[in-house]
Amino acid sequence: MIMNKNKQSGFTLVELMVLLAVVGVVSAIGIPSFRAMMVNSELVDTANSLRMSMKLARSEAVARGKNAIVCSSINIGSAGSATCSKLDGNWAKGWIVGIDLDGDGNIKESQGELLWAHKVDDTTQLTITPSNTSFNQQVTYSYTGWITASAEAGFDVCSGYGATTGYPRREIRASIAGGPQLTKNLVTKC
């Protein structure tokens, strides 16, 4: 008697269905967690960058003996033309830090006043809200390191994602005479 030695290998239909079910369950659990991690990372990164910008402005104001400004900017990346936007509500688009060499209350990259720029990704859903209307457009530090508006400077950084669960709001606060501090508000969600 001759035996047929054509052995077939592969998966059966049942094995493939089980594999697809396992992949579906892992994806259903893993993708939302990954999304939450990415949103949280963007939130923390932006809050830290804004805080560090305020620290840079304060230290440069003291070191150079001139006013230093952190202001919202909408034209970062346009070669040589980054300036303060002078409009309320543009913090979530980006900001610049610079020394006000000519005392006009603005930072002009073309005049060598720009120290640093941070452009926020256009696809972000972050909101950056000043805690005081005095800072809707900019925060100015005098040569003493004090905030010139005679009020506490602060920003609330929130994510627009997760409207039902929310992410903890990041709060940046700086007293009139102090450096900025970053806190995670676990009570107030975005």
Buried (B, 14 or more C-beta within 10 A) or exposed (E): EEEEEEEEEEEEEEEEEEEEEEEEEEEEEEEEEEEBEEBBEBBBBBBBBBBBBBBBBBBBBBEBEBBBBBBBBBBBEEEEEBBBBBEEBBBBBBBBBBBBBEEEBBBBBEBEBBBBBBBBEEEBBBBBBBBBEBBBBBBBBBBEBBBBBEBBBBBBBBBEBBEEEEBBBBBBBBBEEBEBEBEEEEEEBB
